[in-house]
Amino acid sequence: MPRKAKLFYRIAAILFLLFAAGHTAGFLTFRPPTADALAVLEGMKGVRFDFGGTSVTWNGFYTGFGLFASAYLLFSMFLAWRLSYATAAEAAMARTIAWTLFAVQIANIGVCLSYFGPVQSAFATACAVTVGLGAFQTRPS
């Protein structure tokens, strides 16, 4: 594995970790700034409905999907870090996995641009760029 590829994968892993930490802290501590938005949040907490035989709330969905996204980002961090340790024999597989992770991050950029904001979009872009550069540098032997 070329040194540049290892460096890019490790930078990506650190970015994924920071993205996961920021995302988790942000969505768990966010409180709407206006009375109308607080009323919506309280409604999300108070309105229960049956889903798959379980009584749930919209706030539970929000929290569950947020934690799912955090788990995805932590998995991506682990995957990028592991790619940095790929051996020459693993280079072809590592490159395929890296390009797949890159493609997922490209989709994540679109999601962040559509539903979140510039900070999230910047993290998604930085993760995509560093994983893509690592994949580009990874050459099968």
N, C-alpha and C positions, 0 to 999 in steps of 0.2 A: 504494500500500500504506500503510495507516494506521501511524503511528509505534508505537502499542501493539502491533500485530501483529508488526512488525519486532523490537521489544524481546522479546516472548515467544518468537519463533523463535530469537533469539540466545541467550536464557537456556536454552532447550531444547538448543541445540547445545552449549553449555558443559556442561550436565548430562549429555548423552550422552557427551561426551568424558571427563568424570570417571568416569562409569559404566564406560566401556570400559577406562580405565586401571586402575580398581579391580578390575574383573572379571579382566582379564588378569594383573595382578600377583597377585591373590588365588589364582586357580586354578593358576598356574604355580609359586607358592612354597609353597602349602599342604602341610603334612606332618601326617599324622594324629597325634594326641597319645597314643594308646594302642597297646599292643603288638598287640592284636587287629586294630585298624584298619591298622597298618603291615603286618601279615601279608596283609591283603586287598589293599593297594596292591602289595605284592611279587608277589602272585598275579596281579594285573592286568597287571603288567609281564612276568611269566614265561610265562603261558599264551598260546600262539599258536594261531591257527586260520585256516582259509582263508576268505576273504571276497572274492568276485568275482575269484578267480584270484590274489589277493595274500595273503601271510601277514601277519596283523595280530595285535595284542594289544588287550585291553580298555582298557589304559592309552592306547594309540594312539587308540582311539575317543574316550576321555575328553578327551585333549588336542586332537584334531581338532575335536570339537564345541565345546570351549571357545574355540578360535581362531576357529571359525565364528561363535560368538556375539560375540566381540570385533569381527570384521569387520562383522557386522550393526550393532553399536552405532556403529562409526566411520562406516558408510554413513549411518545415521540422523543422526549429527552433521552430516555434509556436507549431507544433504538439508534438515535444519532450517536450517542456515546459508544455503543457497541460497534457501529460502523467504523468508528475511528480505530478499532482494534482488529479489523478484518485482515486476514492473512492473504498472501498472494493467491492461495488456492480458493479463497472465498471471494475474490475480487469481482467475478462476474455476478454472483448472487448479491453481493453488497451494492454493486452499481444498480441492479434492478430494483432492490429495495429502496435505495436512495432516490432514484427517479420516481418511484411510486410515492414516497414521502413528499417529494417536491411537488408532484401533481396534486396531492391532497392539500398542501399548503397554498397552492395557487387557488384552489377552490375556497380555502379559508380566507384568502385575501378578499375575494368577492363577498363572502358572508360578512366579514368585518366592515367592508366599505358600505354594504347595504344596511346593516343593522346596528353597528356599533359606532366607532369613531376613529379619528386619526391615530391615536396611540395604539389601539388594537390592530389597525391596518398596518402600521409601521412594524409592529412586532411580527405579524404574519409575513410581511414582505421580507424582513430581515431573515426570518427562519427559512423561507423559500429560497432566497438568494444563497445563503450559506450552504444549505443542503444541495442545491443545484450545482454550486461550485465544487463541492466535495464529489458529487456524482460525476461531474465532468472530468475531474482529476483522477478518478478511479478507473484504472485500465486493467482489463482482464489480462492475465499472463499468457 
